[in-house]
Amino acid sequence: MNFDKELILKILRNKTKLEKGLNVSISIRYNEVILKGEEAEKYVAEKVLDALEKKFPIGVALLLVNE
């Protein structure tokens, strides 16, 4: 998944919180976010990252984990 610099920085600042909340490993290479984990968890993580891209706060985006 590719994102702009602003979102990459937001993900980096909150990487530990996102990894714990999503139960995935997050790697970043340039503007690409790489998710490692179970397929179902990666699917949810992608939805959370999409919400972050739409400017949702981290806490609100993480609510998608329970959906």
C-alpha positions in Angstrom: 0.0 0.0 0.0 1.4 3.4 -1.0 0.7 6.6 1.0 1.8 10.2 1.1 4.7 11.4 3.3 2.3 12.9 5.9 0.5 9.6 6.5 3.8 7.6 6.5 5.1 9.9 9.3 1.8 9.4 11.2 2.1 5.7 10.9 5.7 5.8 12.0 4.9 7.9 15.1 2.1 5.4 16.0 3.7 2.2 14.7 3.8 0.3 18.1 0.2 1.3 18.9 -1.0 0.2 15.4 0.9 -3.1 15.5 -0.5 -4.0 18.9 -4.0 -2.9 18.0 -4.0 -4.7 14.7 -1.9 -7.7 15.6 0.3 -7.2 12.5 3.9 -6.3 11.8 4.3 -3.0 9.9 7.3 -2.2 7.7 7.8 0.9 5.8 9.9 1.3 2.7 9.9 4.8 1.1 6.1 5.5 0.7 5.0 1.8 0.9 3.6 0.2 4.0 4.1 -3.6 4.2 1.9 -5.6 6.5 2.8 -9.1 7.8 0.5 -11.3 9.7 -2.6 -13.4 9.3 -4.7 -12.7 6.2 -7.8 -11.6 8.2 -5.7 -9.3 10.3 -4.0 -7.8 7.3 -7.4 -7.2 5.7 -8.6 -5.2 8.8 -5.2 -3.4 9.0 -5.7 -2.2 5.4 -9.2 -0.9 6.3 -7.7 1.0 9.3 -4.9 2.5 7.1 -7.6 3.5 4.6 -9.4 5.3 7.4 -6.2 7.0 8.4 -5.7 8.1 4.8 -9.2 9.7 5.0 -8.0 11.7 8.0 -9.7 9.7 10.8 -7.8 9.9 14.1 -5.9 6.8 15.1 -8.3 5.9 18.0 -11.3 6.1 15.7 -9.7 4.1 12.9 -8.7 1.4 15.3 -12.4 0.9 16.2 -12.7 -0.9 12.9 -10.8 -3.8 14.5 -14.0 -4.7 16.4 -16.2 -4.5 13.3 
